[in-house]
Amino acid sequence: MVKESILQVRMDTDVFRKAEALYSSMGTSLTEVLRLFTLKSVEENGIPYAMSASVKKNGQRLGIAKGKI
């Protein structure tokens, strides 16, 4: 597969570092996981896991659509 598109994503630095460490411990990278997520989304014609409009975490509502996870 030829890799010719670049995706830039802004996210919380702490979340980024934790994700990088997690995926590194699994023998992969955040970049590869994002690539796999995108491929699975296309394959399933949607988000490849259950989502809801809002999620509660520590008693707070977080807006998924606004990237506030």
CHARMM-style PDB file with segment names, atoms N, HN, CA, C and O in Angstrom:
ATOM      1  N   MET     1       0.840  -1.169   0.000  1.00  0.00      PROA
ATOM      2  CA  MET     1       0.000   0.000   0.000  1.00  0.00      PROA
ATOM      3  C   MET     1       0.898   1.249   0.000  1.00  0.00      PROA
ATOM      4  O   MET     1       1.773   1.395   0.854  1.00  0.00      PROA
ATOM      5  N   VAL     2       0.670   2.127  -0.950  1.00  0.00      PROA
ATOM      6  HN  VAL     2      -0.040   2.009  -1.644  1.00  0.00      PROA
ATOM      7  CA  VAL     2       1.434   3.363  -1.039  1.00  0.00      PROA
ATOM      8  C   VAL     2       0.870   4.361  -0.043  1.00  0.00      PROA
ATOM      9  O   VAL     2      -0.331   4.631  -0.033  1.00  0.00      PROA
ATOM     10  N   LYS     3       1.740   4.906   0.792  1.00  0.00      PROA
ATOM     11  HN  LYS     3       2.716   4.687   0.784  1.00  0.00      PROA
ATOM     12  CA  LYS     3       1.323   5.889   1.790  1.00  0.00      PROA
ATOM     13  C   LYS     3       1.606   7.273   1.240  1.00  0.00      PROA
ATOM     14  O   LYS     3       2.759   7.702   1.200  1.00  0.00      PROA
ATOM     15  N   GLU     4       0.569   7.972   0.817  1.00  0.00      PROA
ATOM     16  HN  GLU     4      -0.368   7.623   0.849  1.00  0.00      PROA
ATOM     17  CA  GLU     4       0.780   9.267   0.189  1.00  0.00      PROA
ATOM     18  C   GLU     4       0.010  10.405   0.825  1.00  0.00      PROA
ATOM     19  O   GLU     4       0.190  11.553   0.418  1.00  0.00      PROA
ATOM     20  N   SER     5      -0.839  10.141   1.802  1.00  0.00      PROA
ATOM     21  HN  SER     5      -0.986   9.209   2.132  1.00  0.00      PROA
ATOM     22  CA  SER     5      -1.585  11.201   2.473  1.00  0.00      PROA
ATOM     23  C   SER     5      -1.055  11.385   3.886  1.00  0.00      PROA
ATOM     24  O   SER     5      -0.628  10.427   4.531  1.00  0.00      PROA
ATOM     25  N   ILE     6      -1.085  12.614   4.354  1.00  0.00      PROA
ATOM     26  HN  ILE     6      -1.431  13.392   3.830  1.00  0.00      PROA
ATOM     27  CA  ILE     6      -0.625  12.951   5.695  1.00  0.00      PROA
ATOM     28  C   ILE     6      -1.811  13.449   6.502  1.00  0.00      PROA
ATOM     29  O   ILE     6      -2.601  14.262   6.023  1.00  0.00      PROA
ATOM     30  N   LEU     7      -1.933  12.957   7.729  1.00  0.00      PROA
ATOM     31  HN  LEU     7      -1.292  12.296   8.118  1.00  0.00      PROA
ATOM     32  CA  LEU     7      -2.993  13.371   8.630  1.00  0.00      PROA
ATOM     33  C   LEU     7      -2.343  14.064   9.825  1.00  0.00      PROA
ATOM     34  O   LEU     7      -1.444  13.506  10.455  1.00  0.00      PROA
ATOM     35  N   GLN     8      -2.793  15.271  10.134  1.00  0.00      PROA
ATOM     36  HN  GLN     8      -3.523  15.725   9.622  1.00  0.00      PROA
ATOM     37  CA  GLN     8      -2.316  15.979  11.317  1.00  0.00      PROA
ATOM     38  C   GLN     8      -3.468  16.063  12.305  1.00  0.00      PROA
ATOM     39  O   GLN     8      -4.585  16.436  11.948  1.00  0.00      PROA
ATOM     40  N   VAL     9      -3.179  15.711  13.551  1.00  0.00      PROA
ATOM     41  HN  VAL     9      -2.271  15.408  13.841  1.00  0.00      PROA
ATOM     42  CA  VAL     9      -4.202  15.694  14.591  1.00  0.00      PROA
ATOM     43  C   VAL     9      -3.689  16.462  15.798  1.00  0.00      PROA
ATOM     44  O   VAL     9      -2.547  16.279  16.221  1.00  0.00      PROA
ATOM     45  N   ARG    10      -4.529  17.313  16.343  1.00  0.00      PROA
ATOM     46  HN  ARG    10      -5.456  17.462  15.999  1.00  0.00      PROA
ATOM     47  CA  ARG    10      -4.185  18.002  17.588  1.00  0.00      PROA
ATOM     48  C   ARG    10      -4.859  17.268  18.731  1.00  0.00      PROA
ATOM     49  O   ARG    10      -6.048  16.953  18.668  1.00  0.00      PROA
ATOM     50  N   MET    11      -4.079  16.996  19.790  1.00  0.00      PROA
ATOM     51  HN  MET    11      -3.114  17.252  19.840  1.00  0.00      PROA
ATOM     52  CA  MET    11      -4.648  16.356  20.973  1.00  0.00      PROA
ATOM     53  C   MET    11      -3.845  16.765  22.191  1.00  0.00      PROA
ATOM     54  O   MET    11      -2.738  17.293  22.087  1.00  0.00      PROA
ATOM     55  N   ASP    12      -4.426  16.510  23.331  1.00  0.00      PROA
ATOM     56  HN  ASP    12      -5.325  16.081  23.415  1.00  0.00      PROA
ATOM     57  CA  ASP    12      -3.777  16.806  24.595  1.00  0.00      PROA
ATOM     58  C   ASP    12      -2.428  16.088  24.654  1.00  0.00      PROA
ATOM     59  O   ASP    12      -2.344  14.900  24.345  1.00  0.00      PROA
ATOM     60  N   THR    13      -1.390  16.792  25.043  1.00  0.00      PROA
ATOM     61  HN  THR    13      -1.458  17.757  25.294  1.00  0.00      PROA
ATOM     62  CA  THR    13      -0.040  16.230  25.073  1.00  0.00      PROA
ATOM     63  C   THR    13       0.058  15.032  25.999  1.00  0.00      PROA
ATOM     64  O   THR    13       0.720  14.047  25.672  1.00  0.00      PROA
ATOM     65  N   ASP    14      -0.592  15.105  27.149  1.00  0.00      PROA
ATOM     66  HN  ASP    14      -1.129  15.905  27.415  1.00  0.00      PROA
ATOM     67  CA  ASP    14      -0.537  13.999  28.099  1.00  0.00      PROA
ATOM     68  C   ASP    14      -1.193  12.750  27.515  1.00  0.00      PROA
ATOM     69  O   ASP    14      -0.661  11.648  27.650  1.00  0.00      PROA
ATOM     70  N   VAL    15      -2.339  12.916  26.872  1.00  0.00      PROA
ATOM     71  HN  VAL    15      -2.772  13.811  26.762  1.00  0.00      PROA
ATOM     72  CA  VAL    15      -3.028  11.788  26.232  1.00  0.00      PROA
ATOM     73  C   VAL    15      -2.146  11.212  25.128  1.00  0.00      PROA
ATOM     74  O   VAL    15      -2.029   9.993  25.000  1.00  0.00      PROA
ATOM     75  N   PHE    16      -1.531  12.073  24.337  1.00  0.00      PROA
ATOM     76  HN  PHE    16      -1.626  13.063  24.441  1.00  0.00      PROA
ATOM     77  CA  PHE    16      -0.645  11.629  23.260  1.00  0.00      PROA
ATOM     78  C   PHE    16       0.502  10.783  23.810  1.00  0.00      PROA
ATOM     79  O   PHE    16       0.782   9.699  23.299  1.00  0.00      PROA
ATOM     80  N   ARG    17       1.154  11.278  24.842  1.00  0.00      PROA
ATOM     81  HN  ARG    17       0.926  12.158  25.258  1.00  0.00      PROA
ATOM     82  CA  ARG    17       2.294  10.549  25.425  1.00  0.00      PROA
ATOM     83  C   ARG    17       1.881   9.205  26.006  1.00  0.00      PROA
ATOM     84  O   ARG    17       2.593   8.212  25.859  1.00  0.00      PROA
ATOM     85  N   LYS    18       0.717   9.178  26.673  1.00  0.00      PROA
ATOM     86  HN  LYS    18       0.138   9.985  26.792  1.00  0.00      PROA
ATOM     87  CA  LYS    18       0.227   7.921  27.238  1.00  0.00      PROA
ATOM     88  C   LYS    18      -0.123   6.923  26.135  1.00  0.00      PROA
ATOM     89  O   LYS    18       0.169   5.733  26.257  1.00  0.00      PROA
ATOM     90  N   ALA    19      -0.740   7.400  25.075  1.00  0.00      PROA
ATOM     91  HN  ALA    19      -0.977   8.367  24.976  1.00  0.00      PROA
ATOM     92  CA  ALA    19      -1.082   6.518  23.954  1.00  0.00      PROA
ATOM     93  C   ALA    19       0.181   5.986  23.290  1.00  0.00      PROA
ATOM     94  O   ALA    19       0.266   4.797  22.980  1.00  0.00      PROA
ATOM     95  N   GLU    20       1.154   6.848  23.070  1.00  0.00      PROA
ATOM     96  HN  GLU    20       1.085   7.813  23.321  1.00  0.00      PROA
ATOM     97  CA  GLU    20       2.421   6.408  22.479  1.00  0.00      PROA
ATOM     98  C   GLU    20       3.076   5.331  23.337  1.00  0.00      PROA
ATOM     99  O   GLU    20       3.551   4.324  22.814  1.00  0.00      PROA
ATOM    100  N   ALA    21       3.104   5.538  24.654  1.00  0.00      PROA
ATOM    101  HN  ALA    21       2.718   6.357  25.079  1.00  0.00      PROA
ATOM    102  CA  ALA    21       3.713   4.556  25.562  1.00  0.00      PROA
ATOM    103  C   ALA    21       2.936   3.241  25.534  1.00  0.00      PROA
ATOM    104  O   ALA    21       3.529   2.162  25.500  1.00  0.00      PROA
ATOM    105  N   LEU    22       1.618   3.336  25.549  1.00  0.00      PROA
ATOM    106  HN  LEU    22       1.136   4.212  25.577  1.00  0.00      PROA
ATOM    107  CA  LEU    22       0.776   2.143  25.510  1.00  0.00      PROA
ATOM    108  C   LEU    22       1.042   1.324  24.254  1.00  0.00      PROA
ATOM    109  O   LEU    22       1.312   0.126  24.331  1.00  0.00      PROA
ATOM    110  N   TYR    23       0.965   1.975  23.102  1.00  0.00      PROA
ATOM    111  HN  TYR    23       0.746   2.949  23.040  1.00  0.00      PROA
ATOM    112  CA  TYR    23       1.127   1.242  21.851  1.00  0.00      PROA
ATOM    113  C   TYR    23       2.555   0.768  21.648  1.00  0.00      PROA
ATOM    114  O   TYR    23       2.778  -0.272  21.029  1.00  0.00      PROA
ATOM    115  N   SER    24       3.511   1.501  22.152  1.00  0.00      PROA
ATOM    116  HN  SER    24       3.330   2.346  22.655  1.00  0.00      PROA
ATOM    117  CA  SER    24       4.902   1.055  22.094  1.00  0.00      PROA
ATOM    118  C   SER    24       5.073  -0.233  22.898  1.00  0.00      PROA
ATOM    119  O   SER    24       5.775  -1.149  22.468  1.00  0.00      PROA
ATOM    120  N   SER    25       4.428  -0.302  24.066  1.00  0.00      PROA
ATOM    121  HN  SER    25       3.858   0.442  24.415  1.00  0.00      PROA
ATOM    122  CA  SER    25       4.519  -1.513  24.896  1.00  0.00      PROA
ATOM    123  C   SER    25       3.852  -2.708  24.221  1.00  0.00      PROA
ATOM    124  O   SER    25       4.112  -3.858  24.575  1.00  0.00      PROA
ATOM    125  N   MET    26       2.987  -2.424  23.244  1.00  0.00      PROA
ATOM    126  HN  MET    26       2.775  -1.489  22.956  1.00  0.00      PROA
ATOM    127  CA  MET    26       2.300  -3.479  22.503  1.00  0.00      PROA
ATOM    128  C   MET    26       3.021  -3.809  21.196  1.00  0.00      PROA
ATOM    129  O   MET    26       2.562  -4.642  20.416  1.00  0.00      PROA
ATOM    130  N   GLY    27       4.156  -3.145  20.967  1.00  0.00      PROA
ATOM    131  HN  GLY    27       4.529  -2.467  21.601  1.00  0.00      PROA
ATOM    132  CA  GLY    27       4.942  -3.425  19.778  1.00  0.00      PROA
ATOM    133  C   GLY    27       4.476  -2.703  18.530  1.00  0.00      PROA
ATOM    134  O   GLY    27       4.800  -3.118  17.417  1.00  0.00      PROA
ATOM    135  N   THR    28       3.716  -1.622  18.700  1.00  0.00      PROA
ATOM    136  HN  THR    28       3.453  -1.285  19.604  1.00  0.00      PROA
ATOM    137  CA  THR    28       3.227  -0.862  17.557  1.00  0.00      PROA
ATOM    138  C   THR    28       3.332   0.631  17.877  1.00  0.00      PROA
ATOM    139  O   THR    28       4.027   1.017  18.817  1.00  0.00      PROA
ATOM    140  N   SER    29       2.657   1.453  17.113  1.00  0.00      PROA
ATOM    141  HN  SER    29       2.093   1.139  16.349  1.00  0.00      PROA
ATOM    142  CA  SER    29       2.727   2.895  17.329  1.00  0.00      PROA
ATOM    143  C   SER    29       1.343   3.516  17.215  1.00  0.00      PROA
ATOM    144  O   SER    29       0.425   2.907  16.666  1.00  0.00      PROA
ATOM    145  N   LEU    30       1.199   4.708  17.726  1.00  0.00      PROA
ATOM    146  HN  LEU    30       1.944   5.203  18.172  1.00  0.00      PROA
ATOM    147  CA  LEU    30      -0.063   5.431  17.591  1.00  0.00      PROA
ATOM    148  C   LEU    30      -0.383   5.639  16.118  1.00  0.00      PROA
ATOM    149  O   LEU    30      -1.542   5.528  15.718  1.00  0.00      PROA
ATOM    150  N   THR    31       0.609   5.933  15.318  1.00  0.00      PROA
ATOM    151  HN  THR    31       1.550   6.023  15.643  1.00  0.00      PROA
ATOM    152  CA  THR    31       0.409   6.116  13.880  1.00  0.00      PROA
ATOM    153  C   THR    31      -0.191   4.869  13.254  1.00  0.00      PROA
ATOM    154  O   THR    31      -1.140   4.961  12.475  1.00  0.00      PROA
ATOM    155  N   GLU    32       0.352   3.709  13.586  1.00  0.00      PROA
ATOM    156  HN  GLU    32       1.123   3.635  14.219  1.00  0.00      PROA
ATOM    157  CA  GLU    32      -0.154   2.455  13.030  1.00  0.00      PROA
ATOM    158  C   GLU    32      -1.571   2.168  13.528  1.00  0.00      PROA
ATOM    159  O   GLU    32      -2.407   1.686  12.764  1.00  0.00      PROA
ATOM    160  N   VAL    33      -1.845   2.456  14.788  1.00  0.00      PROA
ATOM    161  HN  VAL    33      -1.166   2.848  15.409  1.00  0.00      PROA
ATOM    162  CA  VAL    33      -3.184   2.226  15.335  1.00  0.00      PROA
ATOM    163  C   VAL    33      -4.201   3.135  14.639  1.00  0.00      PROA
ATOM    164  O   VAL    33      -5.316   2.700  14.350  1.00  0.00      PROA
ATOM    165  N   LEU    34      -3.835   4.379  14.371  1.00  0.00      PROA
ATOM    166  HN  LEU    34      -2.929   4.733  14.607  1.00  0.00      PROA
ATOM    167  CA  LEU    34      -4.739   5.278  13.641  1.00  0.00      PROA
ATOM    168  C   LEU    34      -4.980   4.769  12.226  1.00  0.00      PROA
ATOM    169  O   LEU    34      -6.093   4.864  11.708  1.00  0.00      PROA
ATOM    170  N   ARG    35      -3.942   4.232  11.605  1.00  0.00      PROA
ATOM    171  HN  ARG    35      -3.038   4.155  12.026  1.00  0.00      PROA
ATOM    172  CA  ARG    35      -4.085   3.651  10.270  1.00  0.00      PROA
ATOM    173  C   ARG    35      -5.040   2.457  10.310  1.00  0.00      PROA
ATOM    174  O   ARG    35      -5.912   2.325   9.451  1.00  0.00      PROA
ATOM    175  N   LEU    36      -4.872   1.587  11.311  1.00  0.00      PROA
ATOM    176  HN  LEU    36      -4.164   1.694  12.009  1.00  0.00      PROA
ATOM    177  CA  LEU    36      -5.744   0.419  11.458  1.00  0.00      PROA
ATOM    178  C   LEU    36      -7.186   0.838  11.739  1.00  0.00      PROA
ATOM    179  O   LEU    36      -8.119   0.252  11.192  1.00  0.00      PROA
ATOM    180  N   PHE    37      -7.372   1.847  12.588  1.00  0.00      PROA
ATOM    181  HN  PHE    37      -6.614   2.323  13.033  1.00  0.00      PROA
ATOM    182  CA  PHE    37      -8.709   2.358  12.883  1.00  0.00      PROA
ATOM    183  C   PHE    37      -9.393   2.846  11.604  1.00  0.00      PROA
ATOM    184  O   PHE    37     -10.569   2.566  11.374  1.00  0.00      PROA
ATOM    185  N   THR    38      -8.653   3.567  10.788  1.00  0.00      PROA
ATOM    186  HN  THR    38      -7.697   3.795  10.975  1.00  0.00      PROA
ATOM    187  CA  THR    38      -9.210   4.100   9.547  1.00  0.00      PROA
ATOM    188  C   THR    38      -9.581   2.975   8.589  1.00  0.00      PROA
ATOM    189  O   THR    38     -10.654   3.004   7.986  1.00  0.00      PROA
ATOM    190  N   LEU    39      -8.713   1.996   8.446  1.00  0.00      PROA
ATOM    191  HN  LEU    39      -7.841   1.972   8.936  1.00  0.00      PROA
ATOM    192  CA  LEU    39      -9.016   0.850   7.577  1.00  0.00      PROA
ATOM    193  C   LEU    39     -10.255   0.103   8.054  1.00  0.00      PROA
ATOM    194  O   LEU    39     -11.104  -0.264   7.242  1.00  0.00      PROA
ATOM    195  N   LYS    40     -10.371  -0.124   9.351  1.00  0.00      PROA
ATOM    196  HN  LYS    40      -9.682   0.175  10.011  1.00  0.00      PROA
ATOM    197  CA  LYS    40     -11.520  -0.828   9.912  1.00  0.00      PROA
ATOM    198  C   LYS    40     -12.798   0.001   9.735  1.00  0.00      PROA
ATOM    199  O   LYS    40     -13.861  -0.561   9.471  1.00  0.00      PROA
ATOM    200  N   SER    41     -12.706   1.314   9.875  1.00  0.00      PROA
ATOM    201  HN  SER    41     -11.843   1.770  10.089  1.00  0.00      PROA
ATOM    202  CA  SER    41     -13.863   2.194   9.663  1.00  0.00      PROA
ATOM    203  C   SER    41     -14.388   2.070   8.240  1.00  0.00      PROA
ATOM    204  O   SER    41     -15.595   1.970   8.021  1.00  0.00      PROA
ATOM    205  N   VAL    42     -13.480   2.077   7.283  1.00  0.00      PROA
ATOM    206  HN  VAL    42     -12.500   2.158   7.461  1.00  0.00      PROA
ATOM    207  CA  VAL    42     -13.873   1.946   5.877  1.00  0.00      PROA
ATOM    208  C   VAL    42     -14.481   0.565   5.636  1.00  0.00      PROA
ATOM    209  O   VAL    42     -15.495   0.438   4.949  1.00  0.00      PROA
ATOM    210  N   GLU    43     -13.855  -0.468   6.206  1.00  0.00      PROA
ATOM    211  HN  GLU    43     -13.032  -0.364   6.765  1.00  0.00      PROA
ATOM    212  CA  GLU    43     -14.358  -1.837   6.050  1.00  0.00      PROA
ATOM    213  C   GLU    43     -15.775  -1.982   6.613  1.00  0.00      PROA
ATOM    214  O   GLU    43     -16.617  -2.647   6.008  1.00  0.00      PROA
ATOM    215  N   GLU    44     -16.040  -1.365   7.765  1.00  0.00      PROA
ATOM    216  HN  GLU    44     -15.357  -0.825   8.256  1.00  0.00      PROA
ATOM    217  CA  GLU    44     -17.345  -1.488   8.412  1.00  0.00      PROA
ATOM    218  C   GLU    44     -18.314  -0.379   8.006  1.00  0.00      PROA
ATOM    219  O   GLU    44     -19.476  -0.385   8.411  1.00  0.00      PROA
ATOM    220  N   ASN    45     -17.836   0.568   7.208  1.00  0.00      PROA
ATOM    221  HN  ASN    45     -16.891   0.573   6.878  1.00  0.00      PROA
ATOM    222  CA  ASN    45     -18.653   1.696   6.763  1.00  0.00      PROA
ATOM    223  C   ASN    45     -19.207   2.479   7.953  1.00  0.00      PROA
ATOM    224  O   ASN    45     -20.373   2.874   7.961  1.00  0.00      PROA
ATOM    225  N   GLY    46     -18.351   2.698   8.959  1.00  0.00      PROA
ATOM    226  HN  GLY    46     -17.404   2.378   8.952  1.00  0.00      PROA
ATOM    227  CA  GLY    46     -18.745   3.437  10.156  1.00  0.00      PROA
ATOM    228  C   GLY    46     -17.661   3.342  11.212  1.00  0.00      PROA
ATOM    229  O   GLY    46     -16.588   2.789  10.973  1.00  0.00      PROA
ATOM    230  N   ILE    47     -17.952   3.883  12.369  1.00  0.00      PROA
ATOM    231  HN  ILE    47     -18.824   4.333  12.562  1.00  0.00      PROA
ATOM    232  CA  ILE    47     -17.005   3.811  13.477  1.00  0.00      PROA
ATOM    233  C   ILE    47     -17.011   2.372  13.993  1.00  0.00      PROA
ATOM    234  O   ILE    47     -18.074   1.830  14.293  1.00  0.00      PROA
ATOM    235  N   PRO    48     -15.833   1.747  14.100  1.00  0.00      PROA
ATOM    236  CA  PRO    48     -15.783   0.316  14.390  1.00  0.00      PROA
ATOM    237  C   PRO    48     -15.964  -0.070  15.862  1.00  0.00      PROA
ATOM    238  O   PRO    48     -15.509  -1.137  16.274  1.00  0.00      PROA
ATOM    239  N   TYR    49     -16.603   0.755  16.638  1.00  0.00      PROA
ATOM    240  HN  TYR    49     -16.974   1.622  16.303  1.00  0.00      PROA
ATOM    241  CA  TYR    49     -16.955   0.411  18.001  1.00  0.00      PROA
ATOM    242  C   TYR    49     -18.153   1.254  18.415  1.00  0.00      PROA
ATOM    243  O   TYR    49     -18.440   2.281  17.799  1.00  0.00      PROA
ATOM    244  N   ALA    50     -18.851   0.819  19.457  1.00  0.00      PROA
ATOM    245  HN  ALA    50     -18.619  -0.015  19.957  1.00  0.00      PROA
ATOM    246  CA  ALA    50     -20.060   1.517  19.892  1.00  0.00      PROA
ATOM    247  C   ALA    50     -19.718   2.891  20.466  1.00  0.00      PROA
ATOM    248  O   ALA    50     -18.750   3.039  21.212  1.00  0.00      PROA
ATOM    249  N   MET    51     -20.516   3.886  20.114  1.00  0.00      PROA
ATOM    250  HN  MET    51     -21.303   3.766  19.509  1.00  0.00      PROA
ATOM    251  CA  MET    51     -20.342   5.236  20.630  1.00  0.00      PROA
ATOM    252  C   MET    51     -21.698   5.780  21.053  1.00  0.00      PROA
ATOM    253  O   MET    51     -22.744   5.319  20.597  1.00  0.00      PROA
ATOM    254  N   SER    52     -21.653   6.761  21.927  1.00  0.00      PROA
ATOM    255  HN  SER    52     -20.803   7.136  22.297  1.00  0.00      PROA
ATOM    256  CA  SER    52     -22.875   7.464  22.298  1.00  0.00      PROA
ATOM    257  C   SER    52     -22.602   8.960  22.211  1.00  0.00      PROA
ATOM    258  O   SER    52     -21.453   9.380  22.073  1.00  0.00      PROA
ATOM    259  N   ALA    53     -23.652   9.757  22.290  1.00  0.00      PROA
ATOM    260  HN  ALA    53     -24.586   9.416  22.402  1.00  0.00      PROA
ATOM    261  CA  ALA    53     -23.518  11.203  22.149  1.00  0.00      PROA
ATOM    262  C   ALA    53     -22.686  11.804  23.270  1.00  0.00      PROA
ATOM    263  O   ALA    53     -21.995  12.801  23.057  1.00  0.00      PROA
ATOM    264  N   SER    54     -22.739  11.226  24.440  1.00  0.00      PROA
ATOM    265  HN  SER    54     -23.300  10.417  24.613  1.00  0.00      PROA
ATOM    266  CA  SER    54     -21.931  11.722  25.542  1.00  0.00      PROA
ATOM    267  C   SER    54     -21.552  10.572  26.460  1.00  0.00      PROA
ATOM    268  O   SER    54     -22.236   9.550  26.512  1.00  0.00      PROA
ATOM    269  N   VAL    55     -20.472  10.748  27.170  1.00  0.00      PROA
ATOM    270  HN  VAL    55     -19.917  11.578  27.128  1.00  0.00      PROA
ATOM    271  CA  VAL    55     -19.946   9.729  28.060  1.00  0.00      PROA
ATOM    272  C   VAL    55     -19.691  10.380  29.407  1.00  0.00      PROA
ATOM    273  O   VAL    55     -19.277  11.538  29.466  1.00  0.00      PROA
ATOM    274  N   LYS    56     -19.929   9.659  30.482  1.00  0.00      PROA
ATOM    275  HN  LYS    56     -20.265   8.718  30.434  1.00  0.00      PROA
ATOM    276  CA  LYS    56     -19.607  10.189  31.800  1.00  0.00      PROA
ATOM    277  C   LYS    56     -18.279   9.616  32.253  1.00  0.00      PROA
ATOM    278  O   LYS    56     -18.051   8.408  32.187  1.00  0.00      PROA
ATOM    279  N   LYS    57     -17.422  10.484  32.706  1.00  0.00      PROA
ATOM    280  HN  LYS    57     -17.608  11.466  32.760  1.00  0.00      PROA
ATOM    281  CA  LYS    57     -16.140  10.071  33.245  1.00  0.00      PROA
ATOM    282  C   LYS    57     -15.908  10.906  34.498  1.00  0.00      PROA
ATOM    283  O   LYS    57     -15.881  12.135  34.430  1.00  0.00      PROA
ATOM    284  N   ASN    58     -15.743  10.259  35.618  1.00  0.00      PROA
ATOM    285  HN  ASN    58     -15.765   9.261  35.673  1.00  0.00      PROA
ATOM    286  CA  ASN    58     -15.582  10.957  36.888  1.00  0.00      PROA
ATOM    287  C   ASN    58     -16.733  11.926  37.142  1.00  0.00      PROA
ATOM    288  O   ASN    58     -16.534  13.015  37.681  1.00  0.00      PROA
ATOM    289  N   GLY    59     -17.944  11.514  36.746  1.00  0.00      PROA
ATOM    290  HN  GLY    59     -18.105  10.630  36.309  1.00  0.00      PROA
ATOM    291  CA  GLY    59     -19.113  12.338  36.991  1.00  0.00      PROA
ATOM    292  C   GLY    59     -19.293  13.500  36.038  1.00  0.00      PROA
ATOM    293  O   GLY    59     -20.244  14.268  36.188  1.00  0.00      PROA
ATOM    294  N   GLN    60     -18.402  13.657  35.055  1.00  0.00      PROA
ATOM    295  HN  GLN    60     -17.630  13.033  34.933  1.00  0.00      PROA
ATOM    296  CA  GLN    60     -18.501  14.753  34.103  1.00  0.00      PROA
ATOM    297  C   GLN    60     -18.936  14.231  32.747  1.00  0.00      PROA
ATOM    298  O   GLN    60     -18.543  13.139  32.335  1.00  0.00      PROA
ATOM    299  N   ARG    61     -19.746  15.013  32.057  1.00  0.00      PROA
ATOM    300  HN  ARG    61     -20.065  15.900  32.391  1.00  0.00      PROA
ATOM    301  CA  ARG    61     -20.124  14.654  30.688  1.00  0.00      PROA
ATOM    302  C   ARG    61     -19.055  15.172  29.740  1.00  0.00      PROA
ATOM    303  O   ARG    61     -18.592  16.307  29.854  1.00  0.00      PROA
ATOM    304  N   LEU    62     -18.680  14.320  28.810  1.00  0.00      PROA
ATOM    305  HN  LEU    62     -19.056  13.398  28.717  1.00  0.00      PROA
ATOM    306  CA  LEU    62     -17.667  14.679  27.821  1.00  0.00      PROA
ATOM    307  C   LEU    62     -18.287  14.627  26.437  1.00  0.00      PROA
ATOM    308  O   LEU    62     -18.991  13.671  26.109  1.00  0.00      PROA
ATOM    309  N   GLY    63     -18.038  15.634  25.626  1.00  0.00      PROA
ATOM    310  HN  GLY    63     -17.467  16.411  25.892  1.00  0.00      PROA
ATOM    311  CA  GLY    63     -18.608  15.673  24.276  1.00  0.00      PROA
ATOM    312  C   GLY    63     -17.699  15.007  23.267  1.00  0.00      PROA
ATOM    313  O   GLY    63     -16.664  15.562  22.901  1.00  0.00      PROA
ATOM    314  N   ILE    64     -18.072  13.826  22.814  1.00  0.00      PROA
ATOM    315  HN  ILE    64     -18.913  13.375  23.111  1.00  0.00      PROA
ATOM    316  CA  ILE    64     -17.260  13.084  21.851  1.00  0.00      PROA
ATOM    317  C   ILE    64     -17.127  13.859  20.549  1.00  0.00      PROA
ATOM    318  O   ILE    64     -16.026  13.957  20.006  1.00  0.00      PROA
ATOM    319  N   ALA    65     -18.219  14.412  20.037  1.00  0.00      PROA
ATOM    320  HN  ALA    65     -19.113  14.332  20.478  1.00  0.00      PROA
ATOM    321  CA  ALA    65     -18.174  15.101  18.749  1.00  0.00      PROA
ATOM    322  C   ALA    65     -17.248  16.309  18.783  1.00  0.00      PROA
ATOM    323  O   ALA    65     -16.740  16.719  17.740  1.00  0.00      PROA
ATOM    324  N   LYS    66     -17.022  16.876  19.936  1.00  0.00      PROA
ATOM    325  HN  LYS    66     -17.435  16.542  20.783  1.00  0.00      PROA
ATOM    326  CA  LYS    66     -16.157  18.037  20.046  1.00  0.00      PROA
ATOM    327  C   LYS    66     -14.723  17.659  20.411  1.00  0.00      PROA
ATOM    328  O   LYS    66     -13.899  18.533  20.678  1.00  0.00      PROA
ATOM    329  N   GLY    67     -14.429  16.377  20.423  1.00  0.00      PROA
ATOM    330  HN  GLY    67     -15.099  15.667  20.207  1.00  0.00      PROA
ATOM    331  CA  GLY    67     -13.074  15.925  20.715  1.00  0.00      PROA
ATOM    332  C   GLY    67     -12.676  16.078  22.165  1.00  0.00      PROA
ATOM    333  O   GLY    67     -11.485  16.167  22.465  1.00  0.00      PROA
ATOM    334  N   LYS    68     -13.630  16.112  23.069  1.00  0.00      PROA
ATOM    335  HN  LYS    68     -14.597  16.039  22.826  1.00  0.00      PROA
ATOM    336  CA  LYS    68     -13.329  16.336  24.481  1.00  0.00      PROA
ATOM    337  C   LYS    68     -13.384  15.030  25.245  1.00  0.00      PROA
ATOM    338  O   LYS    68     -14.194  14.866  26.158  1.00  0.00      PROA
ATOM    339  N   ILE    69     -12.530  14.114  24.873  1.00  0.00      PROA
ATOM    340  HN  ILE    69     -11.873  14.247  24.131  1.00  0.00      PROA
ATOM    341  CA  ILE    69     -12.479  12.825  25.573  1.00  0.00      PROA
ATOM    342  C   ILE    69     -11.240  12.799  26.442  1.00  0.00      PROA
ATOM    343  OT1 ILE    69     -10.988  11.808  27.127  1.00  0.00      PROA
TER     344      ILE     69
END
